[in-house]
Amino acid sequence: MTCQSALARRESRGSHYRSDYPDRDEAEWLCNILLRETPDGVPEIWNEMVEFSRLQPELS
């Protein structure tokens, strides 16, 4: 599941560098990738945007 979430993120961020997506994309990928296994054993993957309650990130 860790590998699936890393492959779902189509950008480079932190220790997750991808040569096919070498740059960060704050507008699209400032989110958490969540996974769970369905009853039939298939992973379900979805994104939830990060909610900032105190500080706002500097988007470039």
PDB file of N, H, CA, C and O in Angstrom:
ATOM      1  N   MET A   1       0.823  -1.187   0.000  1.00  0.00           N
ATOM      2  CA  MET A   1       0.000   0.000   0.000  1.00  0.00           C
ATOM      3  C   MET A   1       0.870   1.253   0.000  1.00  0.00           C
ATOM      4  O   MET A   1       0.505   2.266  -0.598  1.00  0.00           O
ATOM      5  N   THR A   2       2.002   1.186   0.662  1.00  0.00           N
ATOM      6  H   THR A   2       2.298   0.364   1.148  1.00  0.00           H
ATOM      7  CA  THR A   2       2.903   2.334   0.663  1.00  0.00           C
ATOM      8  C   THR A   2       3.374   2.648  -0.748  1.00  0.00           C
ATOM      9  O   THR A   2       3.410   3.811  -1.150  1.00  0.00           O
ATOM     10  N   CYS A   3       3.731   1.627  -1.491  1.00  0.00           N
ATOM     11  H   CYS A   3       3.701   0.682  -1.164  1.00  0.00           H
ATOM     12  CA  CYS A   3       4.181   1.831  -2.878  1.00  0.00           C
ATOM     13  C   CYS A   3       3.056   2.379  -3.739  1.00  0.00           C
ATOM     14  O   CYS A   3       3.296   3.236  -4.590  1.00  0.00           O
ATOM     15  N   GLN A   4       1.842   1.906  -3.536  1.00  0.00           N
ATOM     16  H   GLN A   4       1.647   1.210  -2.845  1.00  0.00           H
ATOM     17  CA  GLN A   4       0.716   2.395  -4.326  1.00  0.00           C
ATOM     18  C   GLN A   4       0.450   3.868  -4.058  1.00  0.00           C
ATOM     19  O   GLN A   4       0.145   4.617  -4.987  1.00  0.00           O
ATOM     20  N   SER A   5       0.559   4.296  -2.805  1.00  0.00           N
ATOM     21  H   SER A   5       0.806   3.687  -2.051  1.00  0.00           H
ATOM     22  CA  SER A   5       0.344   5.712  -2.509  1.00  0.00           C
ATOM     23  C   SER A   5       1.472   6.562  -3.073  1.00  0.00           C
ATOM     24  O   SER A   5       1.231   7.682  -3.523  1.00  0.00           O
ATOM     25  N   ALA A   6       2.703   6.051  -3.056  1.00  0.00           N
ATOM     26  H   ALA A   6       2.900   5.141  -2.689  1.00  0.00           H
ATOM     27  CA  ALA A   6       3.826   6.791  -3.635  1.00  0.00           C
ATOM     28  C   ALA A   6       3.656   6.941  -5.139  1.00  0.00           C
ATOM     29  O   ALA A   6       3.959   7.999  -5.692  1.00  0.00           O
ATOM     30  N   LEU A   7       3.179   5.907  -5.802  1.00  0.00           N
ATOM     31  H   LEU A   7       2.933   5.048  -5.353  1.00  0.00           H
ATOM     32  CA  LEU A   7       2.955   5.984  -7.248  1.00  0.00           C
ATOM     33  C   LEU A   7       1.759   6.860  -7.597  1.00  0.00           C
ATOM     34  O   LEU A   7       1.712   7.430  -8.688  1.00  0.00           O
ATOM     35  N   ALA A   8       0.796   6.977  -6.694  1.00  0.00           N
ATOM     36  H   ALA A   8       0.835   6.514  -5.809  1.00  0.00           H
ATOM     37  CA  ALA A   8      -0.372   7.818  -6.948  1.00  0.00           C
ATOM     38  C   ALA A   8      -0.011   9.296  -6.935  1.00  0.00           C
ATOM     39  O   ALA A   8      -0.673  10.097  -7.595  1.00  0.00           O
ATOM     40  N   ARG A   9       1.031   9.672  -6.194  1.00  0.00           N
ATOM     41  H   ARG A   9       1.570   9.021  -5.658  1.00  0.00           H
ATOM     42  CA  ARG A   9       1.445  11.078  -6.114  1.00  0.00           C
ATOM     43  C   ARG A   9       2.295  11.400  -7.328  1.00  0.00           C
ATOM     44  O   ARG A   9       3.419  10.914  -7.455  1.00  0.00           O
ATOM     45  N   ARG A  10       1.756  12.221  -8.222  1.00  0.00           N
ATOM     46  H   ARG A  10       0.843  12.616  -8.119  1.00  0.00           H
ATOM     47  CA  ARG A  10       2.446  12.551  -9.468  1.00  0.00           C
ATOM     48  C   ARG A  10       3.227  13.861  -9.320  1.00  0.00           C
ATOM     49  O   ARG A  10       2.961  14.849 -10.004  1.00  0.00           O
ATOM     50  N   GLU A  11       4.186  13.833  -8.413  1.00  0.00           N
ATOM     51  H   GLU A  11       4.402  13.030  -7.856  1.00  0.00           H
ATOM     52  CA  GLU A  11       5.085  14.952  -8.168  1.00  0.00           C
ATOM     53  C   GLU A  11       6.233  14.428  -7.314  1.00  0.00           C
ATOM     54  O   GLU A  11       6.204  13.283  -6.863  1.00  0.00           O
ATOM     55  N   SER A  12       7.236  15.260  -7.094  1.00  0.00           N
ATOM     56  H   SER A  12       7.260  16.191  -7.460  1.00  0.00           H
ATOM     57  CA  SER A  12       8.307  14.946  -6.148  1.00  0.00           C
ATOM     58  C   SER A  12       8.094  15.789  -4.907  1.00  0.00           C
ATOM     59  O   SER A  12       7.805  16.982  -5.000  1.00  0.00           O
ATOM     60  N   ARG A  13       8.239  15.164  -3.737  1.00  0.00           N
ATOM     61  H   ARG A  13       8.473  14.195  -3.662  1.00  0.00           H
ATOM     62  CA  ARG A  13       8.048  15.880  -2.467  1.00  0.00           C
ATOM     63  C   ARG A  13       8.824  15.145  -1.394  1.00  0.00           C
ATOM     64  O   ARG A  13       8.652  13.942  -1.202  1.00  0.00           O
ATOM     65  N   GLY A  14       9.682  15.877  -0.694  1.00  0.00           N
ATOM     66  H   GLY A  14       9.822  16.855  -0.850  1.00  0.00           H
ATOM     67  CA  GLY A  14      10.440  15.271   0.393  1.00  0.00           C
ATOM     68  C   GLY A  14      11.283  14.112  -0.089  1.00  0.00           C
ATOM     69  O   GLY A  14      12.030  14.237  -1.060  1.00  0.00           O
ATOM     70  N   SER A  15      11.164  12.991   0.583  1.00  0.00           N
ATOM     71  H   SER A  15      10.557  12.889   1.371  1.00  0.00           H
ATOM     72  CA  SER A  15      11.959  11.821   0.208  1.00  0.00           C
ATOM     73  C   SER A  15      11.365  11.065  -0.976  1.00  0.00           C
ATOM     74  O   SER A  15      11.956  10.091  -1.443  1.00  0.00           O
ATOM     75  N   HIS A  16      10.231  11.488  -1.457  1.00  0.00           N
ATOM     76  H   HIS A  16       9.751  12.279  -1.077  1.00  0.00           H
ATOM     77  CA  HIS A  16       9.593  10.834  -2.607  1.00  0.00           C
ATOM     78  C   HIS A  16       9.949  11.592  -3.881  1.00  0.00           C
ATOM     79  O   HIS A  16       9.201  12.458  -4.335  1.00  0.00           O
ATOM     80  N   TYR A  17      11.101  11.252  -4.449  1.00  0.00           N
ATOM     81  H   TYR A  17      11.709  10.548  -4.080  1.00  0.00           H
ATOM     82  CA  TYR A  17      11.521  11.881  -5.705  1.00  0.00           C
ATOM     83  C   TYR A  17      11.130  10.979  -6.859  1.00  0.00           C
ATOM     84  O   TYR A  17      11.373   9.773  -6.828  1.00  0.00           O
ATOM     85  N   ARG A  18      10.527  11.570  -7.872  1.00  0.00           N
ATOM     86  H   ARG A  18      10.330  12.550  -7.897  1.00  0.00           H
ATOM     87  CA  ARG A  18      10.163  10.830  -9.078  1.00  0.00           C
ATOM     88  C   ARG A  18      10.800  11.517 -10.271  1.00  0.00           C
ATOM     89  O   ARG A  18      10.595  12.712 -10.485  1.00  0.00           O
ATOM     90  N   SER A  19      11.569  10.770 -11.047  1.00  0.00           N
ATOM     91  H   SER A  19      11.735   9.800 -10.872  1.00  0.00           H
ATOM     92  CA  SER A  19      12.221  11.354 -12.222  1.00  0.00           C
ATOM     93  C   SER A  19      11.201  11.729 -13.291  1.00  0.00           C
ATOM     94  O   SER A  19      11.462  12.622 -14.096  1.00  0.00           O
ATOM     95  N   ASP A  20      10.042  11.064 -13.317  1.00  0.00           N
ATOM     96  H   ASP A  20       9.831  10.338 -12.663  1.00  0.00           H
ATOM     97  CA  ASP A  20       9.013  11.407 -14.297  1.00  0.00           C
ATOM     98  C   ASP A  20       8.181  12.614 -13.866  1.00  0.00           C
ATOM     99  O   ASP A  20       7.489  13.206 -14.694  1.00  0.00           O
ATOM    100  N   TYR A  21       8.235  12.986 -12.601  1.00  0.00           N
ATOM    101  H   TYR A  21       8.797  12.505 -11.928  1.00  0.00           H
ATOM    102  CA  TYR A  21       7.583  14.189 -12.066  1.00  0.00           C
ATOM    103  C   TYR A  21       8.578  14.856 -11.116  1.00  0.00           C
ATOM    104  O   TYR A  21       8.429  14.733  -9.901  1.00  0.00           O
ATOM    105  N   PRO A  22       9.593  15.562 -11.635  1.00  0.00           N
ATOM    106  CA  PRO A  22      10.675  16.056 -10.781  1.00  0.00           C
ATOM    107  C   PRO A  22      10.321  17.270  -9.917  1.00  0.00           C
ATOM    108  O   PRO A  22      11.064  17.590  -8.989  1.00  0.00           O
ATOM    109  N   ASP A  23       9.214  17.949 -10.195  1.00  0.00           N
ATOM    110  H   ASP A  23       8.610  17.689 -10.949  1.00  0.00           H
ATOM    111  CA  ASP A  23       8.881  19.176  -9.476  1.00  0.00           C
ATOM    112  C   ASP A  23       7.723  18.965  -8.512  1.00  0.00           C
ATOM    113  O   ASP A  23       6.935  18.028  -8.648  1.00  0.00           O
ATOM    114  N   ARG A  24       7.642  19.871  -7.527  1.00  0.00           N
ATOM    115  H   ARG A  24       8.281  20.631  -7.417  1.00  0.00           H
ATOM    116  CA  ARG A  24       6.493  19.890  -6.628  1.00  0.00           C
ATOM    117  C   ARG A  24       5.340  20.591  -7.326  1.00  0.00           C
ATOM    118  O   ARG A  24       5.552  21.469  -8.163  1.00  0.00           O
ATOM    119  N   ASP A  25       4.129  20.203  -6.980  1.00  0.00           N
ATOM    120  H   ASP A  25       3.957  19.490  -6.300  1.00  0.00           H
ATOM    121  CA  ASP A  25       2.926  20.810  -7.537  1.00  0.00           C
ATOM    122  C   ASP A  25       1.976  21.101  -6.380  1.00  0.00           C
ATOM    123  O   ASP A  25       1.095  20.301  -6.066  1.00  0.00           O
ATOM    124  N   GLU A  26       2.168  22.255  -5.754  1.00  0.00           N
ATOM    125  H   GLU A  26       2.883  22.905  -6.008  1.00  0.00           H
ATOM    126  CA  GLU A  26       1.390  22.600  -4.561  1.00  0.00           C
ATOM    127  C   GLU A  26      -0.104  22.700  -4.863  1.00  0.00           C
ATOM    128  O   GLU A  26      -0.928  22.283  -4.050  1.00  0.00           O
ATOM    129  N   ALA A  27      -0.453  23.245  -6.014  1.00  0.00           N
ATOM    130  H   ALA A  27       0.217  23.584  -6.674  1.00  0.00           H
ATOM    131  CA  ALA A  27      -1.867  23.448  -6.323  1.00  0.00           C
ATOM    132  C   ALA A  27      -2.623  22.128  -6.415  1.00  0.00           C
ATOM    133  O   ALA A  27      -3.778  22.045  -5.998  1.00  0.00           O
ATOM    134  N   GLU A  28      -1.991  21.111  -6.949  1.00  0.00           N
ATOM    135  H   GLU A  28      -1.052  21.178  -7.288  1.00  0.00           H
ATOM    136  CA  GLU A  28      -2.662  19.825  -7.159  1.00  0.00           C
ATOM    137  C   GLU A  28      -2.403  18.826  -6.037  1.00  0.00           C
ATOM    138  O   GLU A  28      -3.274  18.018  -5.718  1.00  0.00           O
ATOM    139  N   TRP A  29      -1.217  18.871  -5.435  1.00  0.00           N
ATOM    140  H   TRP A  29      -0.509  19.528  -5.694  1.00  0.00           H
ATOM    141  CA  TRP A  29      -0.808  17.788  -4.544  1.00  0.00           C
ATOM    142  C   TRP A  29      -0.525  18.210  -3.110  1.00  0.00           C
ATOM    143  O   TRP A  29       0.213  17.516  -2.411  1.00  0.00           O
ATOM    144  N   LEU A  30      -1.080  19.310  -2.653  1.00  0.00           N
ATOM    145  H   LEU A  30      -1.680  19.874  -3.221  1.00  0.00           H
ATOM    146  CA  LEU A  30      -0.974  19.664  -1.241  1.00  0.00           C
ATOM    147  C   LEU A  30      -2.106  18.931  -0.515  1.00  0.00           C
ATOM    148  O   LEU A  30      -3.057  19.538  -0.022  1.00  0.00           O
ATOM    149  N   CYS A  31      -1.967  17.601  -0.471  1.00  0.00           N
ATOM    150  H   CYS A  31      -1.195  17.107  -0.871  1.00  0.00           H
ATOM    151  CA  CYS A  31      -3.030  16.747   0.051  1.00  0.00           C
ATOM    152  C   CYS A  31      -2.427  15.504   0.694  1.00  0.00           C
ATOM    153  O   CYS A  31      -1.243  15.207   0.536  1.00  0.00           O
ATOM    154  N   ASN A  32      -3.262  14.803   1.409  1.00  0.00           N
ATOM    155  H   ASN A  32      -4.224  15.044   1.537  1.00  0.00           H
ATOM    156  CA  ASN A  32      -2.904  13.500   1.958  1.00  0.00           C
ATOM    157  C   ASN A  32      -3.506  12.434   1.056  1.00  0.00           C
ATOM    158  O   ASN A  32      -4.651  12.551   0.620  1.00  0.00           O
ATOM    159  N   ILE A  33      -2.737  11.405   0.783  1.00  0.00           N
ATOM    160  H   ILE A  33      -1.806  11.309   1.138  1.00  0.00           H
ATOM    161  CA  ILE A  33      -3.235  10.267   0.024  1.00  0.00           C
ATOM    162  C   ILE A  33      -3.628   9.200   1.031  1.00  0.00           C
ATOM    163  O   ILE A  33      -2.803   8.751   1.827  1.00  0.00           O
ATOM    164  N   LEU A  34      -4.871   8.802   0.994  1.00  0.00           N
ATOM    165  H   LEU A  34      -5.541   9.166   0.348  1.00  0.00           H
ATOM    166  CA  LEU A  34      -5.402   7.837   1.951  1.00  0.00           C
ATOM    167  C   LEU A  34      -5.719   6.528   1.239  1.00  0.00           C
ATOM    168  O   LEU A  34      -6.158   6.519   0.089  1.00  0.00           O
ATOM    169  N   LEU A  35      -5.490   5.435   1.935  1.00  0.00           N
ATOM    170  H   LEU A  35      -5.133   5.442   2.869  1.00  0.00           H
ATOM    171  CA  LEU A  35      -5.751   4.106   1.387  1.00  0.00           C
ATOM    172  C   LEU A  35      -6.460   3.255   2.415  1.00  0.00           C
ATOM    173  O   LEU A  35      -6.282   3.420   3.622  1.00  0.00           O
ATOM    174  N   ARG A  36      -7.263   2.348   1.913  1.00  0.00           N
ATOM    175  H   ARG A  36      -7.408   2.214   0.932  1.00  0.00           H
ATOM    176  CA  ARG A  36      -7.821   1.302   2.764  1.00  0.00           C
ATOM    177  C   ARG A  36      -8.094   0.093   1.881  1.00  0.00           C
ATOM    178  O   ARG A  36      -8.317   0.211   0.676  1.00  0.00           O
ATOM    179  N   GLU A  37      -8.071  -1.039   2.503  1.00  0.00           N
ATOM    180  H   GLU A  37      -7.890  -1.135   3.482  1.00  0.00           H
ATOM    181  CA  GLU A  37      -8.342  -2.271   1.776  1.00  0.00           C
ATOM    182  C   GLU A  37      -9.837  -2.560   1.838  1.00  0.00           C
ATOM    183  O   GLU A  37     -10.425  -2.582   2.919  1.00  0.00           O
ATOM    184  N   THR A  38     -10.445  -2.779   0.689  1.00  0.00           N
ATOM    185  H   THR A  38      -9.968  -2.761  -0.190  1.00  0.00           H
ATOM    186  CA  THR A  38     -11.865  -3.107   0.635  1.00  0.00           C
ATOM    187  C   THR A  38     -12.063  -4.555   1.085  1.00  0.00           C
ATOM    188  O   THR A  38     -11.095  -5.313   1.144  1.00  0.00           O
ATOM    189  N   PRO A  39     -13.288  -4.950   1.401  1.00  0.00           N
ATOM    190  CA  PRO A  39     -13.528  -6.331   1.842  1.00  0.00           C
ATOM    191  C   PRO A  39     -13.063  -7.398   0.846  1.00  0.00           C
ATOM    192  O   PRO A  39     -12.724  -8.512   1.244  1.00  0.00           O
ATOM    193  N   ASP A  40     -13.048  -7.058  -0.450  1.00  0.00           N
ATOM    194  H   ASP A  40     -13.324  -6.152  -0.773  1.00  0.00           H
ATOM    195  CA  ASP A  40     -12.582  -8.036  -1.433  1.00  0.00           C
ATOM    196  C   ASP A  40     -11.083  -7.957  -1.674  1.00  0.00           C
ATOM    197  O   ASP A  40     -10.571  -8.587  -2.599  1.00  0.00           O
ATOM    198  N   GLY A  41     -10.372  -7.187  -0.851  1.00  0.00           N
ATOM    199  H   GLY A  41     -10.788  -6.675  -0.100  1.00  0.00           H
ATOM    200  CA  GLY A  41      -8.912  -7.154  -0.905  1.00  0.00           C
ATOM    201  C   GLY A  41      -8.314  -6.160  -1.871  1.00  0.00           C
ATOM    202  O   GLY A  41      -7.096  -6.132  -2.048  1.00  0.00           O
ATOM    203  N   VAL A  42      -9.144  -5.340  -2.504  1.00  0.00           N
ATOM    204  H   VAL A  42     -10.134  -5.363  -2.359  1.00  0.00           H
ATOM    205  CA  VAL A  42      -8.653  -4.348  -3.461  1.00  0.00           C
ATOM    206  C   VAL A  42      -8.401  -3.037  -2.720  1.00  0.00           C
ATOM    207  O   VAL A  42      -9.266  -2.589  -1.967  1.00  0.00           O
ATOM    208  N   PRO A  43      -7.235  -2.409  -2.915  1.00  0.00           N
ATOM    209  CA  PRO A  43      -6.993  -1.136  -2.232  1.00  0.00           C
ATOM    210  C   PRO A  43      -7.830  -0.009  -2.841  1.00  0.00           C
ATOM    211  O   PRO A  43      -7.956   0.105  -4.060  1.00  0.00           O
ATOM    212  N   GLU A  44      -8.387   0.807  -1.974  1.00  0.00           N
ATOM    213  H   GLU A  44      -8.285   0.714  -0.984  1.00  0.00           H
ATOM    214  CA  GLU A  44      -9.121   1.999  -2.384  1.00  0.00           C
ATOM    215  C   GLU A  44      -8.235   3.194  -2.053  1.00  0.00           C
ATOM    216  O   GLU A  44      -7.762   3.321  -0.924  1.00  0.00           O
ATOM    217  N   ILE A  45      -8.006   4.070  -3.028  1.00  0.00           N
ATOM    218  H   ILE A  45      -8.390   3.967  -3.945  1.00  0.00           H
ATOM    219  CA  ILE A  45      -7.107   5.215  -2.862  1.00  0.00           C
ATOM    220  C   ILE A  45      -7.893   6.494  -3.136  1.00  0.00           C
ATOM    221  O   ILE A  45      -8.627   6.576  -4.121  1.00  0.00           O
ATOM    222  N   TRP A  46      -7.736   7.497  -2.260  1.00  0.00           N
ATOM    223  H   TRP A  46      -7.139   7.430  -1.461  1.00  0.00           H
ATOM    224  CA  TRP A  46      -8.349   8.799  -2.497  1.00  0.00           C
ATOM    225  C   TRP A  46      -7.497   9.874  -1.839  1.00  0.00           C
ATOM    226  O   TRP A  46      -6.664   9.589  -0.979  1.00  0.00           O
ATOM    227  N   ASN A  47      -7.721  11.109  -2.259  1.00  0.00           N
ATOM    228  H   ASN A  47      -8.398  11.340  -2.958  1.00  0.00           H
ATOM    229  CA  ASN A  47      -6.972  12.260  -1.747  1.00  0.00           C
ATOM    230  C   ASN A  47      -7.887  13.130  -0.900  1.00  0.00           C
ATOM    231  O   ASN A  47      -9.081  13.248  -1.176  1.00  0.00           O
ATOM    232  N   GLU A  48      -7.317  13.735   0.129  1.00  0.00           N
ATOM    233  H   GLU A  48      -6.347  13.639   0.353  1.00  0.00           H
ATOM    234  CA  GLU A  48      -8.007  14.758   0.914  1.00  0.00           C
ATOM    235  C   GLU A  48      -7.069  15.945   1.036  1.00  0.00           C
ATOM    236  O   GLU A  48      -5.923  15.809   1.463  1.00  0.00           O
ATOM    237  N   MET A  49      -7.570  17.102   0.656  1.00  0.00           N
ATOM    238  H   MET A  49      -8.501  17.213   0.309  1.00  0.00           H
ATOM    239  CA  MET A  49      -6.758  18.308   0.732  1.00  0.00           C
ATOM    240  C   MET A  49      -6.413  18.602   2.191  1.00  0.00           C
ATOM    241  O   MET A  49      -7.206  18.335   3.094  1.00  0.00           O
ATOM    242  N   VAL A  50      -5.235  19.147   2.406  1.00  0.00           N
ATOM    243  H   VAL A  50      -4.590  19.364   1.672  1.00  0.00           H
ATOM    244  CA  VAL A  50      -4.789  19.505   3.748  1.00  0.00           C
ATOM    245  C   VAL A  50      -5.535  20.766   4.173  1.00  0.00           C
ATOM    246  O   VAL A  50      -5.594  21.735   3.416  1.00  0.00           O
ATOM    247  N   GLU A  51      -6.099  20.760   5.365  1.00  0.00           N
ATOM    248  H   GLU A  51      -6.051  19.972   5.979  1.00  0.00           H
ATOM    249  CA  GLU A  51      -6.784  21.936   5.890  1.00  0.00           C
ATOM    250  C   GLU A  51      -5.825  22.689   6.803  1.00  0.00           C
ATOM    251  O   GLU A  51      -5.296  22.128   7.762  1.00  0.00           O
ATOM    252  N   PHE A  52      -5.611  23.947   6.498  1.00  0.00           N
ATOM    253  H   PHE A  52      -6.040  24.402   5.718  1.00  0.00           H
ATOM    254  CA  PHE A  52      -4.713  24.785   7.291  1.00  0.00           C
ATOM    255  C   PHE A  52      -5.564  25.690   8.168  1.00  0.00           C
ATOM    256  O   PHE A  52      -6.290  26.544   7.660  1.00  0.00           O
ATOM    257  N   SER A  53      -5.479  25.508   9.474  1.00  0.00           N
ATOM    258  H   SER A  53      -4.889  24.815   9.887  1.00  0.00           H
ATOM    259  CA  SER A  53      -6.302  26.299  10.383  1.00  0.00           C
ATOM    260  C   SER A  53      -5.549  27.487  10.982  1.00  0.00           C
ATOM    261  O   SER A  53      -6.178  28.435  11.453  1.00  0.00           O
ATOM    262  N   ARG A  54      -4.226  27.453  10.974  1.00  0.00           N
ATOM    263  H   ARG A  54      -3.715  26.683  10.592  1.00  0.00           H
ATOM    264  CA  ARG A  54      -3.464  28.547  11.588  1.00  0.00           C
ATOM    265  C   ARG A  54      -2.527  29.233  10.609  1.00  0.00           C
ATOM    266  O   ARG A  54      -2.460  30.462  10.569  1.00  0.00           O
ATOM    267  N   LEU A  55      -1.816  28.465   9.834  1.00  0.00           N
ATOM    268  H   LEU A  55      -1.870  27.467   9.867  1.00  0.00           H
ATOM    269  CA  LEU A  55      -0.858  29.026   8.887  1.00  0.00           C
ATOM    270  C   LEU A  55      -1.249  28.632   7.478  1.00  0.00           C
ATOM    271  O   LEU A  55      -1.793  27.550   7.254  1.00  0.00           O
ATOM    272  N   GLN A  56      -0.973  29.505   6.537  1.00  0.00           N
ATOM    273  H   GLN A  56      -0.531  30.383   6.719  1.00  0.00           H
ATOM    274  CA  GLN A  56      -1.225  29.208   5.134  1.00  0.00           C
ATOM    275  C   GLN A  56       0.115  29.007   4.439  1.00  0.00           C
ATOM    276  O   GLN A  56       1.049  29.773   4.675  1.00  0.00           O
ATOM    277  N   PRO A  57       0.223  28.004   3.597  1.00  0.00           N
ATOM    278  CA  PRO A  57       1.495  27.767   2.898  1.00  0.00           C
ATOM    279  C   PRO A  57       1.741  28.830   1.839  1.00  0.00           C
ATOM    280  O   PRO A  57       0.808  29.442   1.320  1.00  0.00           O
ATOM    281  N   GLU A  58       3.004  29.035   1.533  1.00  0.00           N
ATOM    282  H   GLU A  58       3.762  28.537   1.955  1.00  0.00           H
ATOM    283  CA  GLU A  58       3.374  29.924   0.433  1.00  0.00           C
ATOM    284  C   GLU A  58       3.390  29.092  -0.833  1.00  0.00           C
ATOM    285  O   GLU A  58       4.248  28.224  -0.996  1.00  0.00           O
ATOM    286  N   LEU A  59       2.465  29.342  -1.717  1.00  0.00           N
ATOM    287  H   LEU A  59       1.767  30.046  -1.585  1.00  0.00           H
ATOM    288  CA  LEU A  59       2.401  28.599  -2.971  1.00  0.00           C
ATOM    289  C   LEU A  59       3.230  29.323  -4.011  1.00  0.00           C
ATOM    290  O   LEU A  59       3.105  30.534  -4.195  1.00  0.00           O
ATOM    291  N   SER A  60       4.080  28.564  -4.691  1.00  0.00           N
ATOM    292  H   SER A  60       4.182  27.581  -4.542  1.00  0.00           H
ATOM    293  CA  SER A  60       4.916  29.198  -5.718  1.00  0.00           C
ATOM    294  C   SER A  60       4.553  28.710  -7.090  1.00  0.00           C
ATOM    295  O   SER A  60       5.154  29.137  -8.076  1.00  0.00           O
TER     296      SER A  60
END
